[in-house]
Amino acid sequence: MSMKKNAILKSSIQASITLMAGLVVIAATGSLLSYLLYANMRTHQVVDTQAGQELRKNLRIQLLSQGQEQVALIQQELNLAVQIARQLADVTLAVTDSKTDQRDRLIEVLRLALQNNSVLGATFIGWEPNGLDDNPKRFAPAWLRNGQGQPELSYLPDKLLDGQEMTPEGVRMNDYYLCPKERKQLCIQDPLGYQVDGKTVMLVAITAPILRDGEFRGVVGADPDIGFIQKMVEKTSSNLFDGKGEVMILGGNGRVIAYSRDLGRLNAPADTLLDPIERARLGQTDEPFIYAIDEQANRVELVLPFRPGGAGKQWTLVIRLPMDVVFGGVKALSDTLRESNHDTEIKALVISVLVASLGLLLVVLLGKTLATPMRVMVSLLDDLGQGQGDLTLSLKEDRSDELGLIAKGFNRFLVMLRELIRVNVDCSRQISLASTKVTSSADRTRAGMAQQLTEIDLVATAITELAATSLQVADNTSRAAQAAQEADQAAANGSRVTNLSTQAIQQLSEELSSAQQSVANLESYSQDIDSTLSLIKAIAEQTNLLALNAAIEAARAGDQGRGFAVVADEVRQLAQKSQAATVRINHVTEQLRNGIGNTVGVMQGCHTRSLHSVEQAQQAWAALQEITLSVDLMRGMNTQIASASREQSAVAEELSQNISMIKQVCTDVLHETEHSCLLGADLVTFAHEQESLMKRFKIE
C-alpha cells in the first residue's frame, strides 16, 4: 500500500511539474512563434502599404511631370503658330500699305510662311468685302499642304466666311473668322479634321484680326498641323510601363485630338472613350489637375487641363494606366516577400517544435530531479504517519534552491518534533506521577472525610444531649419559680411554714447544684463542639488545598486532565462550603457557650443565695421582708433561666440541623472523593498509554 501511494505521489509530482513547465515552454514557444507570424504579417502589410504609398506618390509625380512636359511641348508648338499668325497680320498690313501688287504679294507671303514653318499645315487670309481694295469681292487665298507636304493654293469660298452653319457640338463653322472679327484679337479654334489624299489631317485654326486704325479688315490664319501631338502621345504612351498606358488629348469641342491607342478615334466624340466618372472629372475645370486611382475601374488616371496658346478653349490631357500594371511591381514584391515569409514561418515552426521538444525533455529531467528529494520526504512522512518513524533521520541539505530550503525546514521540523515528543514523554511521566499522587491524596481525603463523618455524628449526639439538658434546666427553673412562689406564700403565712421554707430552700440549693453541674457539663459539650468544628474546618481546608493541587495537576495534564479538573473544582467548592458551614456552626456554638456561661453564672448566684437563704432561714421572721424580696427576685431569675433554657434548646435544635447538613455535605464530598480516585486511576492509565505511544518514535 505504501509503495502504491509513493508511486502515485511520484507520478503526480512529476506529472504536475512536467505539465506546468511544459505548458510554460509550449506557451512561450507558441507566443514567440505567434509573434514571429504576426511580425511577418505586419512587415508584409507595412511593406505593401509603404510601397503602395510610395508608388502612388512617385506615380503621381511621374504622371504629372509627363503631362506637364507634354503640355509644355504642345504649348511651345502652338505658341510658335500664334507668333506666325501675328507676324502675318503685321506683314499683311505692311503689304497693303505699298499699294502695288498687293494680292500677289500677300499670296507669296502666305506661301513662304507655310513653306518655311513645318509646324503649319495651312495659311490663309480672309478679307472683308472692299477690305483690301475697292473690289467688293472677297479676297481669301489659302495655302494647304498636300500629301507630299507641298503647298497648294486655293481660295476659301464665301460660305466658309459668311455662312451660318453649326457644327454638331454647337460651334459656328466660320468661328475662326467671326471670333477675331468680333473680339478684335487672336483666336484659337478647336482642331478640325481635313481629308488630304485620303488621310485625316487635324488642323488648329489660329487666326489674328487685320486691323487698320482699329477697324476690322479681315483675318490672317496660321493653322498648325497637330499631327505632332499624335506622335507625342504615342511616344509618351510607349514610355509609360512598356506602352501599357493610354494618353489622349481632348479638345474643348468634345472631340478627340490625339489618342495613343487608335488613330481611328481622331476627331471622334470624346464620350466614346470616357465613362461617366471621367466625364464628371472633366467638368472640374477649377482644378489645375486631377489625379485619381479608380480601383473599381482598375486604373490610375491623370487629367491635366490647359489652354492652347493661352487663348483658345480648354484642352485636356488624359493619361490612363491599368492598376495591375502600375502596381505589378509592388504585387511582385509582395508575392516575393510572402513566399520568403512563408519559408521563414516554416523554418520558425520547425525550430519552435525542436525547441519545445528539447524544453519538454529538460522539463521531464527537471521534474525527475525535483521529485527525488520529495520522494525521500514522502517516505519519511509515510513512516511517521504509520507510527514507526525514525525521527533521527534527516534530509540532505546539499542544494541551495527552494528544495534545499524545504529540506532545511523539514529537518528543523524533525528536530522540533523530536524535542516535542521528548517533552511529551516527560510530561506523560510527570502526569503519571501526579495522577498517582492525586489518587493517594484522594484516598487520604476519603479516609479523612469518613473520620469527619464519625466526628460529626458525635457532635450531633452531643448537641442532642445539650438540647435535652436545656429542656431539663427549663423544667427545673420552672419548678424553682413555683417553689419561689410557694416561699412567698410561706413568708406570708409567717413562721408557720418557716421550717417548710427552710427545707424547700435546702432542696432548691441541691437542685441548683445539680443544675449547675448540668450547665457545666453543657459548657464542656460546647467546648467539644468547638474542637470538632476546628477539626472539620481543618479537614475542609486540607480538602480545599488537595482539590487546588489536583486542579493544578489537571491543568498541567492538558486536555487529558480536563475531566479531573472539573471534579477537583467541585471538591474544592464543597470544601469551601464545608468551611463556611463550620464557621457558621462555630459562631452558633460561640453564642451557645456565652449563653451557657451566663446560665452558669446565674446558677452559681442562685446556689449562693440558696445557701444564704438556708443560713438565714432561721432568721425568717426577722427578715421576712428581705425573704419576700429575695423570693421575688428568685422567681424573676428562674423565669429568665427558663426562657434562656428554652432558647438554648431551640439553638441546640438548629445546631443539630446544621450538623445534619454538614454531614450530608461531607457525605457528598466523600462520594466525589471516591469519584476522584477513580478518575485519578483513569488518568494514570491514560498517562501510561500516552507514554507507550510516544515511545514508538525513535528520537535518540
C-alpha positions in Angstrom: 0.0 0.0 0.0 2.9 2.4 0.9 4.7 1.6 -2.4 1.5 2.3 -4.3 1.0 5.6 -2.6 4.6 6.6 -3.2 4.2 5.7 -6.9 1.1 7.7 -7.2 2.7 10.7 -5.4 5.8 10.4 -7.6 3.8 10.3 -10.7 1.7 13.2 -9.5 4.7 15.4 -8.7 6.5 14.6 -11.9 3.3 15.0 -13.9 2.5 18.3 -12.3 5.9 19.7 -12.8 6.1 18.4 -16.3 2.7 19.6 -17.2 3.1 23.1 -15.7 6.6 23.7 -17.0 5.7 22.0 -20.4 2.7 24.3 -20.7 5.0 27.3 -20.0 7.5 26.1 -22.6 4.8 25.5 -25.2 3.2 28.8 -24.3 6.5 30.6 -24.6 7.4 28.9 -27.9 3.8 29.4 -29.2 4.0 33.1 -28.2 7.3 33.6 -29.9 6.0 31.8 -33.0 2.8 33.8 -32.9 4.7 37.0 -32.6 7.0 36.0 -35.4 4.0 35.2 -37.6 2.4 38.5 -36.6 5.6 40.4 -37.2 5.9 38.9 -40.6 2.3 39.7 -41.4 2.8 43.3 -40.1 6.0 43.6 -42.1 4.3 42.4 -45.2 1.4 44.8 -44.6 3.8 47.7 -43.9 5.8 46.9 -47.0 2.7 46.6 -49.0 1.3 49.8 -47.6 4.5 51.9 -47.7 5.5 50.5 -51.1 2.0 51.2 -52.4 2.0 54.7 -50.9 5.5 55.4 -52.2 4.5 54.1 -55.6 1.4 56.2 -55.6 3.4 59.2 -54.6 6.1 58.7 -57.2 3.5 57.7 -59.9 1.6 60.9 -59.2 4.8 62.9 -59.6 5.8 61.0 -62.7 2.5 61.3 -64.4 2.1 65.0 -63.5 5.7 65.6 -64.8 5.0 63.7 -68.0 1.7 65.5 -68.5 3.2 68.9 -67.9 6.1 68.1 -70.2 3.7 67.1 -73.0 1.6 70.2 -72.4 4.7 72.3 -72.5 5.7 70.8 -75.8 2.2 71.3 -77.2 2.2 74.9 -76.0 5.6 75.5 -77.5 4.5 74.4 -81.0 1.2 76.3 -80.7 2.9 79.4 -79.4 5.1 79.4 -82.5 2.0 79.2 -84.7 0.5 82.1 -82.7 3.6 84.2 -83.3 3.4 83.4 -87.0 -0.2 84.4 -87.2 0.5 87.7 -85.5 3.5 88.3 -87.7 1.4 87.5 -90.8 -1.1 90.1 -89.6 1.6 92.7 -89.3 3.2 91.8 -92.7 -0.2 91.9 -94.3 -0.8 95.5 -93.2 2.7 96.4 -94.4 2.0 94.9 -97.8 -1.3 96.7 -98.1 0.5 99.9 -97.5 2.6 99.5 -100.6 -0.5 99.9 -102.9 1.2 97.8 -105.6 0.7 94.1 -106.3 -0.9 93.6 -103.0 -2.7 90.4 -103.8 0.2 88.6 -105.3 2.5 89.7 -102.6 0.0 88.6 -99.9 -0.2 85.2 -101.6 3.5 84.9 -101.7 3.8 85.9 -98.0 1.3 83.1 -97.1 3.2 80.6 -99.2 6.6 81.5 -97.7 5.2 81.3 -94.2 3.8 77.8 -94.9 6.9 76.7 -96.6 9.3 78.0 -94.0 7.4 76.6 -91.0 6.9 72.9 -91.0 4.6 73.2 -88.0 2.0 74.8 -90.1 -0.4 72.8 -92.2 -2.2 75.8 -93.8 -2.1 79.6 -94.1 -4.8 81.8 -95.4 -6.1 85.4 -95.5 -9.8 86.3 -95.5 -10.6 89.9 -96.3 -13.8 91.7 -95.8 -15.5 92.9 -98.9 -13.7 96.1 -100.0 -11.3 95.4 -97.2 -8.2 95.2 -99.3 -9.0 97.5 -102.2 -12.1 98.8 -103.8 -13.0 95.4 -105.1 -16.2 94.3 -103.3 -15.4 90.7 -103.9 -13.7 89.0 -101.0 -10.0 88.1 -101.3 -9.4 84.8 -99.4 -6.3 82.9 -100.7 -5.3 79.8 -98.7 -2.2 77.6 -98.9 -2.6 73.9 -97.8 0.0 71.2 -97.7 -0.8 68.2 -99.9 0.1 64.6 -99.3 3.7 65.2 -100.2 3.9 68.2 -97.9 4.0 70.7 -100.7 1.9 73.9 -100.5 -1.1 74.2 -102.8 -3.0 77.3 -103.4 -6.8 77.5 -103.1 -9.4 80.1 -102.2 -11.8 80.0 -99.4 -15.4 80.1 -100.6 -17.6 82.8 -99.2 -19.8 80.3 -97.4 -16.8 79.4 -95.2 -16.5 83.0 -94.2 -20.1 84.3 -94.2 -22.0 81.0 -93.6 -24.3 80.4 -90.6 -23.8 76.6 -90.4 -23.1 75.0 -87.0 -21.0 72.0 -86.0 -22.5 69.0 -84.2 -21.0 70.5 -81.0 -22.9 73.7 -81.5 -20.0 75.8 -82.7 -20.2 78.1 -85.8 -18.5 76.7 -88.8 -16.8 80.0 -89.5 -16.0 80.9 -85.9 -12.3 81.0 -86.9 -13.3 84.2 -88.9 -16.1 85.6 -86.7 -14.2 85.2 -83.4 -11.3 87.7 -84.3 -13.8 89.9 -86.1 -16.0 90.2 -83.0 -13.2 90.2 -80.4 -10.6 92.0 -82.5 -8.0 89.7 -81.0 -6.3 86.5 -81.8 -8.5 83.4 -81.6 -7.6 79.7 -81.5 -10.2 77.2 -82.5 -10.5 73.6 -81.7 -8.9 71.4 -84.3 -10.9 70.1 -87.3 -10.2 67.1 -89.4 -9.5 67.6 -93.1 -9.1 64.9 -95.7 -5.8 65.2 -97.6 -5.1 62.4 -100.1 -7.4 60.1 -98.2 -5.8 60.9 -94.8 -7.3 62.9 -91.9 -5.2 65.9 -91.1 -6.0 67.7 -87.9 -5.5 71.5 -88.1 -6.0 74.1 -85.5 -7.2 77.4 -86.8 -5.2 80.2 -85.3 -6.5 83.5 -86.7 -5.4 87.1 -86.0 -7.5 90.1 -86.9 -6.2 92.6 -89.5 -6.9 96.0 -88.0 -6.3 99.3 -89.6 -6.8 102.2 -87.2 -8.8 99.8 -85.1 -11.1 98.9 -87.9 -11.5 95.3 -88.8 -10.4 94.5 -92.4 -10.0 90.7 -92.3 -8.2 87.8 -90.7 -4.9 86.0 -91.1 -4.7 82.3 -90.3 -1.8 80.1 -89.5 -3.1 76.6 -88.9 -0.6 74.3 -87.4 -0.8 70.6 -88.2 -1.2 68.9 -84.8 -0.1 65.6 -86.1 2.9 66.1 -83.9 0.6 65.8 -80.9 -0.5 62.3 -82.0 3.2 61.3 -82.3 3.9 62.8 -79.0 1.1 61.0 -77.1 2.2 57.7 -78.8 5.7 58.2 -77.7 4.6 59.1 -74.2 2.4 56.1 -74.0 5.2 53.8 -75.1 7.4 55.2 -72.4 4.8 54.5 -69.7 5.1 50.9 -68.4 6.1 49.5 -71.7 3.2 51.0 -73.6 0.5 49.7 -71.3 -0.9 53.1 -70.7 -3.2 55.4 -72.6 -2.7 59.0 -73.5 -5.2 61.3 -75.1 -5.8 64.9 -75.9 -9.4 66.1 -75.9 -10.5 69.4 -77.4 -12.8 71.9 -76.0 -15.4 70.9 -78.6 -15.5 67.4 -77.0 -13.6 65.8 -79.9 -10.5 63.6 -79.7 -7.4 65.5 -80.8 -4.9 62.7 -80.2 -5.2 59.1 -78.9 -2.3 56.8 -78.4 -4.2 53.6 -78.9 -6.3 54.1 -82.0 -5.8 56.6 -84.8 -9.3 55.9 -86.0 -10.6 57.7 -82.9 -9.2 61.1 -84.1 -11.9 63.7 -84.2 -14.3 61.3 -82.7 -16.5 62.3 -79.8 -14.6 62.1 -76.5 -17.6 60.3 -74.9 -16.7 57.2 -76.8 -13.5 57.0 -74.8 -14.8 58.2 -71.4 -17.1 56.7 -68.8 -19.5 58.9 -66.7 -16.9 59.2 -63.9 -14.3 60.5 -66.2 -16.7 62.9 -67.9 -17.6 64.3 -64.4 -13.9 64.8 -63.8 -13.5 66.8 -67.0 -16.2 69.1 -65.6 -14.0 70.1 -62.7 -12.3 72.9 -64.6 -11.2 74.8 -61.5 -8.6 72.2 -60.5 -5.1 72.6 -62.0 -5.1 68.8 -62.4 -6.8 65.7 -61.2 -5.0 62.6 -60.1 -7.3 59.7 -59.3 -7.0 56.0 -58.6 -10.1 54.1 -59.5 -9.9 50.7 -58.0 -13.3 49.7 -59.3 -12.3 50.5 -62.9 -8.8 49.2 -62.2 -6.9 52.2 -63.5 -4.9 55.2 -62.5 -5.7 58.5 -64.2 -4.3 62.0 -64.6 -6.5 64.8 -66.0 -4.5 67.9 -66.9 -6.5 70.8 -68.5 -4.7 73.6 -70.3 -5.4 76.4 -72.8 -3.5 76.1 -76.1 -1.5 79.2 -76.9 -3.1 80.8 -73.8 -6.1 82.0 -75.9 -8.1 79.0 -77.1 -10.7 76.9 -75.4 -9.6 74.5 -72.7 -8.0 71.3 -73.9 -7.5 68.3 -71.7 -4.6 65.9 -71.4 -5.7 62.5 -70.1 -3.2 59.7 -69.1 -4.7 56.3 -68.0 -2.7 53.4 -66.6 -4.0 49.9 -65.6 -3.6 49.4 -61.8 -2.4 45.8 -62.2 0.4 47.1 -64.5 1.2 50.1 -62.3 1.2 48.1 -59.0 2.5 44.9 -60.7 6.0 45.6 -59.2 4.5 46.1 -55.7 2.5 42.9 -56.1 5.5 41.0 -57.3 7.5 42.4 -54.3 4.6 41.4 -52.0 4.4 37.9 -53.5 8.2 37.5 -53.1 8.0 38.8 -49.6 5.1 36.5 -48.8 7.0 33.5 -50.2 10.0 34.5 -48.1 7.9 35.0 -45.0 6.2 31.6 -45.7 9.6 29.9 -45.8 10.7 31.8 -42.7 7.5 30.7 -40.9 8.0 27.1 -41.8 11.6 27.2 -40.6 10.5 29.0 -37.4 7.8 26.4 -36.9 10.3 23.6 -37.2 12.7 25.4 -34.9 9.9 26.0 -32.4 8.9 22.3 -32.4 12.6 21.3 -31.8 13.0 23.9 -29.1 9.7 22.9 -27.5 10.7 19.2 -27.7 14.1 20.0 -26.1 12.4 22.1 -23.5 9.9 19.3 -22.7 12.8 16.9 -22.3 14.6 19.3 -20.0 11.3 19.7 -18.1 10.9 16.0 -17.6 14.5 15.7 -16.4 13.9 18.7 -14.1 10.7 17.1 -12.8 12.6 13.9 -12.0 15.4 15.9 -10.3 12.9 17.8 -8.2 10.9 14.8 -7.3 13.8 12.7 -5.9 14.2 14.7 -2.6 10.4 15.0 -2.4 10.1 11.2 -2.6 12.6 10.9 0.3 10.5 13.4 2.3 7.3 11.5 1.4 8.9 8.2 2.6 9.8 9.8 6.0 6.3 11.3 6.3 4.7 8.0 5.4 6.8 6.2 8.2 5.7 8.9 10.6 2.1 8.5 9.6 2.3 4.8 10.3 3.7 5.4 13.8 7.1 3.7 13.0 9.0 6.9 12.2 12.7 7.2 12.9 13.0 10.9 13.9 16.8 10.7 14.0 16.9 10.7 10.1 17.1 13.9 8.1 17.1 15.1 4.5 20.3 16.1 2.7 20.8 19.9 2.6 23.2 19.9 -0.3 21.0 22.1 -2.5 20.9 25.9 -2.4 17.5 26.2 -4.2 13.9 26.0 -2.8 14.3 22.2 -2.4 17.3 22.8 -0.2 15.2 25.3 1.8 12.4 22.7 2.1 15.0 20.1 3.3 16.3 22.5 5.9 12.8 23.4 7.0 11.8 19.8 7.2 14.9 18.9 9.2 14.2 21.8 11.6 10.6 20.4 11.9 12.0 16.9 12.7 14.3 18.4 15.4 11.3 20.3 16.8 9.2 17.1 16.6 11.9 15.1 18.4 12.0 17.7 21.2 8.3 17.9 21.3 7.9 14.1 21.7 10.7 14.1 24.3 8.9 16.8 26.3 5.6 14.9 25.8 7.2 11.7 27.2 8.5 13.6 30.2 5.1 15.2 30.6 3.4 11.8 30.4 5.7 10.5 33.1 5.0 13.6 35.3 1.3 13.2 34.6 1.5 9.6 35.7 3.3 10.5 38.9 1.0 13.4 39.6 -2.0 11.2 38.9 -0.7 8.6 41.4 -0.2 11.4 43.9 -3.7 12.7 43.2 -5.1 9.2 43.7 -3.2 8.8 47.0 -4.4 12.3 48.1 -8.0 11.4 47.2 -7.7 8.2 49.2 -6.5 10.2 52.2 -9.2 12.7 51.6 -11.8 9.9 51.6 -10.4 8.5 54.8 -10.4 12.0 56.4 -14.0 12.6 55.2 -15.0 9.2 56.8 -13.4 10.2 60.1 -15.1 13.6 59.8 -18.5 11.9 59.4 -17.8 10.0 62.6 -16.9 13.2 64.5 -20.0 14.9 63.1 -22.1 12.0 64.4 -20.5 12.6 67.8 -21.2 16.3 67.6 -24.8 15.6 66.7 -25.2 13.3 69.7 -23.7 15.9 72.0 -26.0 18.6 70.6 -28.9 16.3 71.2 -27.9 15.8 74.8 -27.4 19.5 75.1 -30.9 20.1 73.9 -32.2 17.5 76.5 -30.2 19.2 79.2 -31.6 22.6 78.3 -35.1 21.2 78.5 -34.3 19.7 81.9 -32.9 23.1 83.1 -36.1 24.7 81.8 -38.2 22.3 83.8 -36.0 22.8 86.9 -36.2 26.5 86.7 -40.0 26.3 86.3 -40.2 24.3 89.4 -37.9 26.8 91.1 -40.2 29.5 90.1 -43.1 27.6 91.6 -41.1 27.0 94.8 -40.3 30.7 95.0 -44.0 31.4 94.7 -44.7 28.9 97.4 -41.9 30.5 99.5 -43.6 33.8 99.0 -46.8 32.3 100.2 -45.0 30.7 103.1 -43.4 34.0 104.0 -46.9 35.4 104.1 -48.1 32.7 106.4 -45.3 33.6 108.7 -43.3 31.3 110.9 -45.8 28.5 110.3 -44.1 27.5 107.2 -40.6 28.6 108.2 -39.4 25.0 108.5 -41.0 24.1 105.3 -39.3 27.1 103.6 -36.0 26.1 105.1 -36.4 22.6 103.7 -37.6 23.9 100.4 -34.6 26.3 100.2 -32.3 23.4 101.0 -33.9 21.3 98.3 -33.6 24.3 95.9 -29.9 24.6 96.8 -29.3 21.0 96.0 -31.2 21.2 92.7 -29.3 24.4 91.8 -26.1 22.5 92.4 -27.4 19.7 90.2 -28.4 22.3 87.6 -25.1 24.0 87.9 -23.4 20.7 87.3 -25.6 20.1 84.2 -24.8 23.6 82.9 -21.1 22.9 83.5 -21.5 19.7 81.5 -23.2 21.7 78.8 -20.3 24.2 78.6 -18.0 21.2 78.4 -20.0 19.8 75.5 -19.9 23.2 73.8 -16.1 23.2 74.0 -16.2 19.7 72.5 -18.3 21.1 69.7 -15.6 23.8 69.1 -12.9 21.2 68.9 -15.0 19.2 66.5 -15.7 22.3 64.4 -12.0 23.1 64.4 -11.2 19.6 63.1 -13.9 19.9 60.5 -12.5 23.3 59.4 -9.0 21.9 59.3 -10.3 18.9 57.2 -12.2 21.4 54.9 -9.0 23.5 54.4 -7.0 20.4 53.7 -9.7 19.2 51.3 -9.6 22.7 49.6 -5.8 22.5 49.3 -5.9 19.0 47.9 -8.6 20.0 45.4 -6.5 23.0 44.4 -3.4 20.8 43.9 -5.5 18.4 41.9 -6.7 21.2 39.7 -3.2 22.4 39.2 -2.0 18.9 38.2 -5.0 18.5 35.9 -4.1 21.8 34.2 -0.6 20.5 33.7 -2.1 17.4 32.1 -3.8 19.5 29.4 -6.8 18.0 27.7 -6.3 14.6 29.3 -6.8 16.1 32.8 -9.8 18.3 31.9 -12.3 15.9 33.4 -10.3 15.5 36.6 -10.0 19.3 36.8 -13.8 19.6 36.8 -14.0 17.0 39.7 -11.3 18.7 41.6 -13.0 22.1 41.2 -16.3 20.6 42.5 -14.4 19.1 45.5 -12.8 22.4 46.2 -16.2 24.1 46.1 -17.7 21.5 48.5 -14.7 22.0 50.8 -15.3 25.8 50.7 -18.9 25.2 51.5 -17.9 22.9 54.5 -15.5 25.5 55.7 -18.3 28.2 55.5 -20.7 25.9 57.3 -18.1 25.3 60.0 -17.6 29.0 60.5 -21.3 29.4 60.9 -21.6 26.5 63.4 -18.6 27.9 65.3 -20.4 31.2 65.5 -23.6 29.5 66.8 -21.7 27.4 69.4 -19.9 30.6 70.5 -23.3 32.2 71.1 -24.4 29.0 72.9 -21.3 29.0 75.1 -21.9 32.6 76.0 -25.5 31.7 77.0 -24.3 28.7 79.0 -21.7 30.9 80.7 -24.5 33.3 81.6 -26.6 30.4 82.9 -23.7 29.1 84.9 -23.3 32.5 86.5 -26.9 32.7 87.2 -27.0 29.2 88.7 -24.0 29.9 90.9 -25.7 33.0 92.1 -28.8 31.0 92.8 -26.8 28.5 94.7 -25.1 31.1 96.7 -28.4 32.8 97.5 -30.0 29.5 98.4 -27.2 28.8 100.8 -27.6 32.2 102.2 -31.3 31.5 102.5 -30.6 28.3 104.4 -28.4 30.3 106.7 -31.0 32.9 107.1 -34.0 30.6 107.2 -33.8 30.6 110.9 -33.9 34.3 110.9 -37.1 34.2 108.7 -39.2 36.0 111.0 -36.8 38.9 111.5 -36.0 39.2 107.8 -39.4 38.4 106.3 -39.4 41.4 104.1 -36.0 40.6 102.8 -37.0 37.0 102.1 -40.1 38.2 100.3 -37.9 40.4 98.1 -35.4 37.6 97.6 -38.1 35.2 96.6 -39.5 37.7 94.2 -36.0 38.2 92.7 -35.5 34.4 92.6 -38.8 34.0 90.8 -37.8 36.5 88.2 -34.4 34.9 87.7 -36.0 31.5 87.4 -38.2 32.8 84.8 -35.2 34.2 82.9 -33.4 30.9 83.3 -36.4 29.0 81.9 -36.5 31.4 79.0 -32.8 31.1 78.4 -33.0 27.3 78.6 -35.8 27.2 76.1 -33.8 29.5 73.7 -30.7 27.2 74.3 -32.9 24.2 73.4 -34.0 25.9 70.2 -30.4 26.8 69.3 -29.4 23.2 70.0 -32.1 22.0 67.6 -30.9 24.4 64.9 -27.3 23.3 65.5 -28.4 19.8 65.2 -30.0 20.6 61.8 -26.8 22.3 60.7 -24.7 19.4 61.8 -27.0 17.2 59.7 -26.4 19.4 56.7 -22.6 19.2 57.4 -22.9 15.5 57.5 -24.8 15.5 54.1 -22.1 17.7 52.6 -19.3 15.5 53.9 -21.1 12.5 52.5 -21.2 14.2 49.1 -17.6 15.2 49.4 -16.8 11.6 50.3 -18.6 10.4 47.1 -16.8 13.0 45.0 -13.5 12.0 46.5 -14.2 8.3 45.6 -15.1 9.5 42.1 -11.8 11.5 42.0 -10.0 8.4 43.0 -11.5 6.6 40.0 -10.6 9.5 37.7 -7.1 9.5 39.1 -6.7 5.9 38.3 -8.0 6.5 34.7 -5.6 9.4 34.4 -2.7 7.1 35.4 -3.8 4.6 32.8 -4.1 7.3 30.1 -0.6 8.6 31.0 0.9 5.1 30.7 -0.8 4.7 27.3 0.4 8.1 26.1 3.9 7.3 27.2 3.8 4.0 25.4 2.6 5.7 22.2 5.4 8.3 22.4 8.0 5.5 22.9 7.1 4.2 19.4 9.0 7.1 17.9 12.8 6.9 17.8 14.2 10.2 19.0 17.7 9.2 20.0 
